[in-house]
Amino acid sequence: MGVCEATVQVMNKVGLHARPAVVFVQTARKFKSNILVEKLGRRANAKNLLEILALDVCYGDLIKIIAEGEDAEVAIKELVDTIKRLSRDS
């Protein structure tokens, strides 16, 4: 069981709000690992939509994604790819 983390800049026009937040949470829920999103020292469960929305992640913000569990490495890679894809799609 490992711990992985990555820092990524959110370049989606609406940040992690509305549809992008739903897509991000749905992706996180596919994994067994515990996954957190951190912004300015505040943390949220990546599988909880209300917690993600409460972080108020806006365009240009840096977030850290932290995963702990058997599929942590794959989870981090897919969630970072999701953030990048959402940024391209905006």
Biopython code that builds the backbone (N, CA, C, O; Angstrom):
import numpy as np
from Bio.PDB.StructureBuilder import StructureBuilder

atoms = [
    (1, "MET", "N", (0.859, -1.186, 0.000)),
    (1, "MET", "CA", (0.000, 0.000, 0.000)),
    (1, "MET", "C", (0.897, 1.239, 0.000)),
    (1, "MET", "O", (1.706, 1.430, 0.908)),
    (2, "GLY", "N", (0.745, 2.070, -1.019)),
    (2, "GLY", "CA", (1.618, 3.218, -1.142)),
    (2, "GLY", "C", (0.885, 4.539, -1.061)),
    (2, "GLY", "O", (-0.343, 4.608, -1.095)),
    (3, "VAL", "N", (1.690, 5.589, -0.952)),
    (3, "VAL", "CA", (1.162, 6.952, -0.970)),
    (3, "VAL", "C", (1.795, 7.656, -2.156)),
    (3, "VAL", "O", (3.014, 7.622, -2.327)),
    (4, "CYS", "N", (0.975, 8.288, -2.969)),
    (4, "CYS", "CA", (1.450, 9.057, -4.113)),
    (4, "CYS", "C", (0.789, 10.429, -4.063)),
    (4, "CYS", "O", (-0.310, 10.592, -3.534)),
    (5, "GLU", "N", (1.479, 11.394, -4.618)),
    (5, "GLU", "CA", (0.864, 12.722, -4.706)),
    (5, "GLU", "C", (1.381, 13.453, -5.933)),
    (5, "GLU", "O", (2.449, 13.155, -6.467)),
    (6, "ALA", "N", (0.585, 14.417, -6.354)),
    (6, "ALA", "CA", (0.953, 15.245, -7.500)),
    (6, "ALA", "C", (0.333, 16.617, -7.313)),
    (6, "ALA", "O", (-0.753, 16.752, -6.750)),
    (7, "THR", "N", (1.036, 17.632, -7.793)),
    (7, "THR", "CA", (0.505, 18.992, -7.780)),
    (7, "THR", "C", (0.184, 19.365, -9.224)),
    (7, "THR", "O", (0.982, 19.144, -10.135)),
    (8, "VAL", "N", (-0.991, 19.930, -9.406)),
    (8, "VAL", "CA", (-1.428, 20.272, -10.760)),
    (8, "VAL", "C", (-2.147, 21.629, -10.724)),
    (8, "VAL", "O", (-2.816, 21.964, -9.747)),
    (9, "GLN", "N", (-1.995, 22.395, -11.802)),
    (9, "GLN", "CA", (-2.682, 23.678, -11.903)),
    (9, "GLN", "C", (-3.990, 23.478, -12.658)),
    (9, "GLN", "O", (-4.022, 22.864, -13.725)),
    (10, "VAL", "N", (-5.058, 24.002, -12.090)),
    (10, "VAL", "CA", (-6.386, 23.880, -12.694)),
    (10, "VAL", "C", (-6.556, 25.019, -13.687)),
    (10, "VAL", "O", (-6.587, 26.190, -13.307)),
    (11, "MET", "N", (-6.665, 24.664, -14.968)),
    (11, "MET", "CA", (-6.772, 25.677, -16.016)),
    (11, "MET", "C", (-8.141, 25.664, -16.696)),
    (11, "MET", "O", (-8.307, 26.215, -17.784)),
    (12, "ASN", "N", (-9.119, 25.030, -16.044)),
    (12, "ASN", "CA", (-10.490, 25.044, -16.541)),
    (12, "ASN", "C", (-11.099, 26.395, -16.183)),
    (12, "ASN", "O", (-10.901, 26.878, -15.068)),
    (13, "LYS", "N", (-11.828, 27.008, -17.095)),
    (13, "LYS", "CA", (-12.391, 28.348, -16.870)),
    (13, "LYS", "C", (-13.218, 28.456, -15.597)),
    (13, "LYS", "O", (-13.211, 29.495, -14.936)),
    (14, "VAL", "N", (-13.936, 27.380, -15.247)),
    (14, "VAL", "CA", (-14.781, 27.435, -14.048)),
    (14, "VAL", "C", (-14.130, 26.742, -12.847)),
    (14, "VAL", "O", (-14.762, 26.586, -11.803)),
    (15, "GLY", "N", (-12.872, 26.328, -12.994)),
    (15, "GLY", "CA", (-12.189, 25.646, -11.898)),
    (15, "GLY", "C", (-12.802, 24.265, -11.666)),
    (15, "GLY", "O", (-13.209, 23.589, -12.610)),
    (16, "LEU", "N", (-12.862, 23.857, -10.397)),
    (16, "LEU", "CA", (-13.483, 22.574, -10.059)),
    (16, "LEU", "C", (-14.868, 22.851, -9.497)),
    (16, "LEU", "O", (-15.133, 22.609, -8.320)),
    (17, "HIS", "N", (-15.736, 23.354, -10.339)),
    (17, "HIS", "CA", (-17.120, 23.650, -9.971)),
    (17, "HIS", "C", (-18.030, 22.991, -11.000)),
    (17, "HIS", "O", (-17.593, 22.667, -12.104)),
    (18, "ALA", "N", (-19.265, 22.800, -10.648)),
    (18, "ALA", "CA", (-20.284, 22.271, -11.560)),
    (18, "ALA", "C", (-19.837, 20.974, -12.233)),
    (18, "ALA", "O", (-19.381, 20.050, -11.560)),
    (19, "ARG", "N", (-19.965, 20.905, -13.545)),
    (19, "ARG", "CA", (-19.675, 19.670, -14.282)),
    (19, "ARG", "C", (-18.253, 19.157, -14.078)),
    (19, "ARG", "O", (-18.085, 17.960, -13.849)),
    (20, "PRO", "N", (-17.208, 20.008, -14.150)),
    (20, "PRO", "CA", (-15.853, 19.488, -13.933)),
    (20, "PRO", "C", (-15.681, 18.818, -12.558)),
    (20, "PRO", "O", (-14.976, 17.816, -12.441)),
    (21, "ALA", "N", (-16.311, 19.359, -11.547)),
    (21, "ALA", "CA", (-16.223, 18.753, -10.212)),
    (21, "ALA", "C", (-16.876, 17.378, -10.202)),
    (21, "ALA", "O", (-16.354, 16.447, -9.587)),
    (22, "VAL", "N", (-18.005, 17.243, -10.872)),
    (22, "VAL", "CA", (-18.695, 15.952, -10.938)),
    (22, "VAL", "C", (-17.818, 14.926, -11.657)),
    (22, "VAL", "O", (-17.692, 13.791, -11.198)),
    (23, "VAL", "N", (-17.218, 15.315, -12.770)),
    (23, "VAL", "CA", (-16.344, 14.412, -13.522)),
    (23, "VAL", "C", (-15.153, 13.991, -12.662)),
    (23, "VAL", "O", (-14.778, 12.818, -12.653)),
    (24, "PHE", "N", (-14.567, 14.930, -11.948)),
    (24, "PHE", "CA", (-13.416, 14.635, -11.092)),
    (24, "PHE", "C", (-13.795, 13.648, -9.983)),
    (24, "PHE", "O", (-13.079, 12.675, -9.746)),
    (25, "VAL", "N", (-14.912, 13.897, -9.311)),
    (25, "VAL", "CA", (-15.368, 13.027, -8.217)),
    (25, "VAL", "C", (-15.707, 11.632, -8.751)),
    (25, "VAL", "O", (-15.362, 10.629, -8.127)),
    (26, "GLN", "N", (-16.375, 11.565, -9.894)),
    (26, "GLN", "CA", (-16.708, 10.260, -10.481)),
    (26, "GLN", "C", (-15.443, 9.469, -10.791)),
    (26, "GLN", "O", (-15.404, 8.254, -10.599)),
    (27, "THR", "N", (-14.415, 10.153, -11.269)),
    (27, "THR", "CA", (-13.144, 9.489, -11.554)),
    (27, "THR", "C", (-12.516, 8.984, -10.259)),
    (27, "THR", "O", (-12.045, 7.848, -10.205)),
    (28, "ALA", "N", (-12.502, 9.802, -9.228)),
    (28, "ALA", "CA", (-11.909, 9.414, -7.936)),
    (28, "ALA", "C", (-12.620, 8.200, -7.339)),
    (28, "ALA", "O", (-11.987, 7.345, -6.719)),
    (29, "ARG", "N", (-13.921, 8.130, -7.527)),
    (29, "ARG", "CA", (-14.703, 7.038, -6.937)),
    (29, "ARG", "C", (-14.414, 5.681, -7.564)),
    (29, "ARG", "O", (-14.813, 4.654, -7.016)),
    (30, "LYS", "N", (-13.732, 5.658, -8.697)),
    (30, "LYS", "CA", (-13.397, 4.393, -9.356)),
    (30, "LYS", "C", (-12.289, 3.644, -8.612)),
    (30, "LYS", "O", (-12.067, 2.458, -8.856)),
    (31, "PHE", "N", (-11.598, 4.334, -7.711)),
    (31, "PHE", "CA", (-10.423, 3.759, -7.067)),
    (31, "PHE", "C", (-10.696, 3.385, -5.616)),
    (31, "PHE", "O", (-11.532, 3.993, -4.948)),
    (32, "LYS", "N", (-9.970, 2.367, -5.142)),
    (32, "LYS", "CA", (-10.104, 1.915, -3.759)),
    (32, "LYS", "C", (-9.351, 2.819, -2.796)),
    (32, "LYS", "O", (-9.721, 2.922, -1.626)),
    (33, "SER", "N", (-8.306, 3.471, -3.272)),
    (33, "SER", "CA", (-7.461, 4.313, -2.420)),
    (33, "SER", "C", (-8.242, 5.457, -1.785)),
    (33, "SER", "O", (-9.252, 5.917, -2.319)),
    (34, "ASN", "N", (-7.752, 5.900, -0.640)),
    (34, "ASN", "CA", (-8.246, 7.141, -0.043)),
    (34, "ASN", "C", (-7.574, 8.275, -0.808)),
    (34, "ASN", "O", (-6.354, 8.282, -0.972)),
    (35, "ILE", "N", (-8.365, 9.224, -1.271)),
    (35, "ILE", "CA", (-7.827, 10.302, -2.106)),
    (35, "ILE", "C", (-8.269, 11.643, -1.529)),
    (35, "ILE", "O", (-9.449, 11.867, -1.256)),
    (36, "LEU", "N", (-7.291, 12.526, -1.353)),
    (36, "LEU", "CA", (-7.558, 13.863, -0.843)),
    (36, "LEU", "C", (-7.117, 14.888, -1.873)),
    (36, "LEU", "O", (-6.200, 14.651, -2.660)),
    (37, "VAL", "N", (-7.788, 16.034, -1.852)),
    (37, "VAL", "CA", (-7.383, 17.186, -2.656)),
    (37, "VAL", "C", (-7.072, 18.296, -1.664)),
    (37, "VAL", "O", (-7.855, 18.574, -0.756)),
    (38, "GLU", "N", (-5.914, 18.927, -1.851)),
    (38, "GLU", "CA", (-5.495, 19.985, -0.936)),
    (38, "GLU", "C", (-5.310, 21.294, -1.692)),
    (38, "GLU", "O", (-4.696, 21.333, -2.758)),
    (39, "LYS", "N", (-5.855, 22.368, -1.119)),
    (39, "LYS", "CA", (-5.678, 23.713, -1.665)),
    (39, "LYS", "C", (-5.411, 24.649, -0.496)),
    (39, "LYS", "O", (-6.238, 24.789, 0.405)),
    (40, "LEU", "N", (-4.256, 25.283, -0.522)),
    (40, "LEU", "CA", (-3.876, 26.239, 0.529)),
    (40, "LEU", "C", (-4.043, 25.666, 1.936)),
    (40, "LEU", "O", (-4.548, 26.343, 2.832)),
    (41, "GLY", "N", (-3.616, 24.419, 2.124)),
    (41, "GLY", "CA", (-3.661, 23.800, 3.441)),
    (41, "GLY", "C", (-4.996, 23.192, 3.839)),
    (41, "GLY", "O", (-5.087, 22.511, 4.861)),
    (42, "ARG", "N", (-6.029, 23.430, 3.047)),
    (42, "ARG", "CA", (-7.347, 22.836, 3.325)),
    (42, "ARG", "C", (-7.486, 21.561, 2.502)),
    (42, "ARG", "O", (-7.107, 21.519, 1.332)),
    (43, "ARG", "N", (-8.033, 20.525, 3.128)),
    (43, "ARG", "CA", (-8.153, 19.238, 2.440)),
    (43, "ARG", "C", (-9.602, 18.811, 2.296)),
    (43, "ARG", "O", (-10.455, 19.128, 3.125)),
    (44, "ALA", "N", (-9.854, 18.078, 1.214)),
    (44, "ALA", "CA", (-11.194, 17.549, 0.951)),
    (44, "ALA", "C", (-11.063, 16.130, 0.430)),
    (44, "ALA", "O", (-10.087, 15.782, -0.235)),
    (45, "ASN", "N", (-12.056, 15.321, 0.741)),
    (45, "ASN", "CA", (-12.144, 13.966, 0.212)),
    (45, "ASN", "C", (-12.505, 14.079, -1.273)),
    (45, "ASN", "O", (-13.529, 14.663, -1.626)),
    (46, "ALA", "N", (-11.657, 13.516, -2.134)),
    (46, "ALA", "CA", (-11.871, 13.622, -3.580)),
    (46, "ALA", "C", (-13.117, 12.894, -4.054)),
    (46, "ALA", "O", (-13.572, 13.113, -5.177)),
    (47, "LYS", "N", (-13.678, 12.025, -3.207)),
    (47, "LYS", "CA", (-14.868, 11.262, -3.589)),
    (47, "LYS", "C", (-16.155, 11.907, -3.091)),
    (47, "LYS", "O", (-17.241, 11.354, -3.266)),
    (48, "ASN", "N", (-16.030, 13.089, -2.466)),
    (48, "ASN", "CA", (-17.186, 13.781, -1.896)),
    (48, "ASN", "C", (-17.391, 15.105, -2.632)),
    (48, "ASN", "O", (-16.606, 16.039, -2.470)),
    (49, "LEU", "N", (-18.440, 15.179, -3.435)),
    (49, "LEU", "CA", (-18.679, 16.364, -4.265)),
    (49, "LEU", "C", (-18.788, 17.645, -3.442)),
    (49, "LEU", "O", (-18.204, 18.664, -3.811)),
    (50, "LEU", "N", (-19.521, 17.608, -2.343)),
    (50, "LEU", "CA", (-19.693, 18.820, -1.535)),
    (50, "LEU", "C", (-18.367, 19.307, -0.960)),
    (50, "LEU", "O", (-18.119, 20.512, -0.897)),
    (51, "GLU", "N", (-17.518, 18.374, -0.541)),
    (51, "GLU", "CA", (-16.212, 18.775, -0.015)),
    (51, "GLU", "C", (-15.345, 19.402, -1.105)),
    (51, "GLU", "O", (-14.647, 20.387, -0.863)),
    (52, "ILE", "N", (-15.394, 18.825, -2.306)),
    (52, "ILE", "CA", (-14.616, 19.378, -3.424)),
    (52, "ILE", "C", (-15.121, 20.785, -3.768)),
    (52, "ILE", "O", (-14.322, 21.698, -3.972)),
    (53, "LEU", "N", (-16.430, 20.957, -3.831)),
    (53, "LEU", "CA", (-16.990, 22.277, -4.131)),
    (53, "LEU", "C", (-16.614, 23.287, -3.049)),
    (53, "LEU", "O", (-16.368, 24.454, -3.350)),
    (54, "ALA", "N", (-16.569, 22.845, -1.789)),
    (54, "ALA", "CA", (-16.251, 23.741, -0.668)),
    (54, "ALA", "C", (-14.801, 24.243, -0.723)),
    (54, "ALA", "O", (-14.484, 25.275, -0.131)),
    (55, "LEU", "N", (-13.924, 23.523, -1.425)),
    (55, "LEU", "CA", (-12.537, 23.996, -1.565)),
    (55, "LEU", "C", (-12.449, 25.251, -2.428)),
    (55, "LEU", "O", (-11.468, 25.991, -2.357)),
    (56, "ASP", "N", (-13.473, 25.488, -3.240)),
    (56, "ASP", "CA", (-13.529, 26.670, -4.101)),
    (56, "ASP", "C", (-12.292, 26.774, -5.004)),
    (56, "ASP", "O", (-11.591, 27.786, -5.018)),
    (57, "VAL", "N", (-12.052, 25.701, -5.751)),
    (57, "VAL", "CA", (-10.911, 25.666, -6.669)),
    (57, "VAL", "C", (-11.276, 26.459, -7.923)),
    (57, "VAL", "O", (-12.232, 26.137, -8.628)),
    (58, "CYS", "N", (-10.489, 27.503, -8.181)),
    (58, "CYS", "CA", (-10.771, 28.402, -9.302)),
    (58, "CYS", "C", (-9.694, 28.279, -10.378)),
    (58, "CYS", "O", (-8.666, 27.633, -10.177)),
    (59, "TYR", "N", (-9.948, 28.904, -11.507)),
    (59, "TYR", "CA", (-9.009, 28.932, -12.623)),
    (59, "TYR", "C", (-7.631, 29.394, -12.132)),
    (59, "TYR", "O", (-7.517, 30.420, -11.461)),
    (60, "GLY", "N", (-6.602, 28.638, -12.470)),
    (60, "GLY", "CA", (-5.235, 29.009, -12.127)),
    (60, "GLY", "C", (-4.752, 28.501, -10.776)),
    (60, "GLY", "O", (-3.562, 28.593, -10.476)),
    (61, "ASP", "N", (-5.651, 27.966, -9.954)),
    (61, "ASP", "CA", (-5.257, 27.466, -8.636)),
    (61, "ASP", "C", (-4.392, 26.213, -8.755)),
    (61, "ASP", "O", (-4.573, 25.395, -9.657)),
    (62, "LEU", "N", (-3.457, 26.086, -7.833)),
    (62, "LEU", "CA", (-2.665, 24.870, -7.710)),
    (62, "LEU", "C", (-3.323, 23.995, -6.653)),
    (62, "LEU", "O", (-3.657, 24.457, -5.562)),
    (63, "ILE", "N", (-3.501, 22.733, -6.991)),
    (63, "ILE", "CA", (-4.027, 21.779, -6.019)),
    (63, "ILE", "C", (-3.073, 20.601, -5.921)),
    (63, "ILE", "O", (-2.370, 20.272, -6.877)),
    (64, "LYS", "N", (-3.057, 19.974, -4.757)),
    (64, "LYS", "CA", (-2.287, 18.756, -4.564)),
    (64, "LYS", "C", (-3.274, 17.611, -4.421)),
    (64, "LYS", "O", (-4.233, 17.701, -3.655)),
    (65, "ILE", "N", (-3.040, 16.541, -5.155)),
    (65, "ILE", "CA", (-3.862, 15.335, -5.057)),
    (65, "ILE", "C", (-3.013, 14.279, -4.356)),
    (65, "ILE", "O", (-1.899, 13.980, -4.785)),
    (66, "ILE", "N", (-3.544, 13.726, -3.287)),
    (66, "ILE", "CA", (-2.825, 12.753, -2.474)),
    (66, "ILE", "C", (-3.652, 11.476, -2.419)),
    (66, "ILE", "O", (-4.831, 11.501, -2.065)),
    (67, "ALA", "N", (-3.026, 10.364, -2.771)),
    (67, "ALA", "CA", (-3.734, 9.078, -2.754)),
    (67, "ALA", "C", (-2.944, 8.088, -1.909)),
    (67, "ALA", "O", (-1.717, 8.025, -1.976)),
    (68, "GLU", "N", (-3.679, 7.318, -1.111)),
    (68, "GLU", "CA", (-3.059, 6.285, -0.296)),
    (68, "GLU", "C", (-3.854, 5.002, -0.445)),
    (68, "GLU", "O", (-5.048, 4.957, -0.147)),
    (69, "GLY", "N", (-3.174, 3.954, -0.914)),
    (69, "GLY", "CA", (-3.850, 2.685, -1.091)),
    (69, "GLY", "C", (-3.207, 1.861, -2.188)),
    (69, "GLY", "O", (-2.193, 2.246, -2.770)),
    (70, "GLU", "N", (-3.821, 0.719, -2.457)),
    (70, "GLU", "CA", (-3.230, -0.232, -3.398)),
    (70, "GLU", "C", (-3.182, 0.269, -4.835)),
    (70, "GLU", "O", (-2.327, -0.158, -5.611)),
    (71, "ASP", "N", (-4.095, 1.176, -5.199)),
    (71, "ASP", "CA", (-4.111, 1.695, -6.569)),
    (71, "ASP", "C", (-3.782, 3.193, -6.612)),
    (71, "ASP", "O", (-4.210, 3.905, -7.521)),
    (72, "ALA", "N", (-3.018, 3.659, -5.619)),
    (72, "ALA", "CA", (-2.731, 5.093, -5.485)),
    (72, "ALA", "C", (-2.029, 5.675, -6.703)),
    (72, "ALA", "O", (-2.375, 6.762, -7.164)),
    (73, "GLU", "N", (-1.049, 4.956, -7.221)),
    (73, "GLU", "CA", (-0.279, 5.477, -8.350)),
    (73, "GLU", "C", (-1.148, 5.657, -9.588)),
    (73, "GLU", "O", (-1.069, 6.681, -10.267)),
    (74, "VAL", "N", (-1.968, 4.669, -9.876)),
    (74, "VAL", "CA", (-2.871, 4.741, -11.029)),
    (74, "VAL", "C", (-3.909, 5.844, -10.810)),
    (74, "VAL", "O", (-4.244, 6.578, -11.740)),
    (75, "ALA", "N", (-4.414, 5.958, -9.587)),
    (75, "ALA", "CA", (-5.414, 6.985, -9.272)),
    (75, "ALA", "C", (-4.860, 8.386, -9.514)),
    (75, "ALA", "O", (-5.518, 9.221, -10.134)),
    (76, "ILE", "N", (-3.655, 8.637, -9.025)),
    (76, "ILE", "CA", (-3.040, 9.958, -9.212)),
    (76, "ILE", "C", (-2.885, 10.267, -10.695)),
    (76, "ILE", "O", (-3.235, 11.356, -11.150)),
    (77, "LYS", "N", (-2.361, 9.305, -11.442)),
    (77, "LYS", "CA", (-2.158, 9.535, -12.877)),
    (77, "LYS", "C", (-3.480, 9.860, -13.570)),
    (77, "LYS", "O", (-3.555, 10.802, -14.358)),
    (78, "GLU", "N", (-4.511, 9.085, -13.280)),
    (78, "GLU", "CA", (-5.787, 9.307, -13.956)),
    (78, "GLU", "C", (-6.438, 10.630, -13.531)),
    (78, "GLU", "O", (-7.043, 11.315, -14.355)),
    (79, "LEU", "N", (-6.314, 10.987, -12.248)),
    (79, "LEU", "CA", (-6.916, 12.244, -11.788)),
    (79, "LEU", "C", (-6.184, 13.458, -12.344)),
    (79, "LEU", "O", (-6.821, 14.454, -12.686)),
    (80, "VAL", "N", (-4.864, 13.394, -12.439)),
    (80, "VAL", "CA", (-4.106, 14.489, -13.063)),
    (80, "VAL", "C", (-4.495, 14.598, -14.534)),
    (80, "VAL", "O", (-4.705, 15.699, -15.042)),
    (81, "ASP", "N", (-4.591, 13.454, -15.221)),
    (81, "ASP", "CA", (-5.025, 13.467, -16.629)),
    (81, "ASP", "C", (-6.429, 14.056, -16.768)),
    (81, "ASP", "O", (-6.713, 14.777, -17.725)),
    (82, "THR", "N", (-7.301, 13.746, -15.812)),
    (82, "THR", "CA", (-8.673, 14.286, -15.837)),
    (82, "THR", "C", (-8.654, 15.806, -15.709)),
    (82, "THR", "O", (-9.356, 16.499, -16.445)),
    (83, "ILE", "N", (-7.858, 16.327, -14.783)),
    (83, "ILE", "CA", (-7.750, 17.790, -14.613)),
    (83, "ILE", "C", (-7.235, 18.427, -15.901)),
    (83, "ILE", "O", (-7.748, 19.458, -16.338)),
    (84, "LYS", "N", (-6.228, 17.816, -16.502)),
    (84, "LYS", "CA", (-5.669, 18.371, -17.745)),
    (84, "LYS", "C", (-6.684, 18.307, -18.880)),
    (84, "LYS", "O", (-6.810, 19.258, -19.652)),
    (85, "ARG", "N", (-7.407, 17.198, -18.988)),
    (85, "ARG", "CA", (-8.417, 17.058, -20.043)),
    (85, "ARG", "C", (-9.548, 18.087, -19.846)),
    (85, "ARG", "O", (-10.001, 18.708, -20.808)),
    (86, "LEU", "N", (-9.990, 18.258, -18.614)),
    (86, "LEU", "CA", (-11.043, 19.237, -18.343)),
    (86, "LEU", "C", (-10.570, 20.651, -18.693)),
    (86, "LEU", "O", (-11.364, 21.479, -19.140)),
    (87, "SER", "N", (-9.289, 20.922, -18.492)),
    (87, "SER", "CA", (-8.739, 22.242, -18.822)),
    (87, "SER", "C", (-8.745, 22.459, -20.325)),
    (87, "SER", "O", (-9.026, 23.562, -20.796)),
    (88, "ARG", "N", (-8.434, 21.404, -21.084)),
    (88, "ARG", "CA", (-8.430, 21.523, -22.549)),
    (88, "ARG", "C", (-9.844, 21.699, -23.078)),
    (88, "ARG", "O", (-10.067, 22.426, -24.046)),
    (89, "ASP", "N", (-10.801, 21.027, -22.436)),
    (89, "ASP", "CA", (-12.183, 21.049, -22.906)),
    (89, "ASP", "C", (-12.920, 22.349, -22.602)),
    (89, "ASP", "O", (-13.980, 22.614, -23.169)),
    (90, "SER", "N", (-12.354, 23.160, -21.704)),
    (90, "SER", "CA", (-13.093, 24.373, -21.282)),
    (90, "SER", "C", (-13.007, 25.485, -22.297)),
    (90, "SER", "O", (-13.572, 26.558, -22.088)),
]
sb = StructureBuilder()
sb.init_structure("model")
sb.init_model(0)
sb.init_chain("A")
sb.init_seg("    ")
for serial, (resi, resn, name, xyz) in enumerate(atoms, 1):
    if name == "N":
        sb.init_residue(resn, " ", resi, " ")
    sb.init_atom(name, np.array(xyz, "f"), 0.0, 1.0, " ", f" {name:<3s}", serial, name[0])
structure = sb.get_structure()
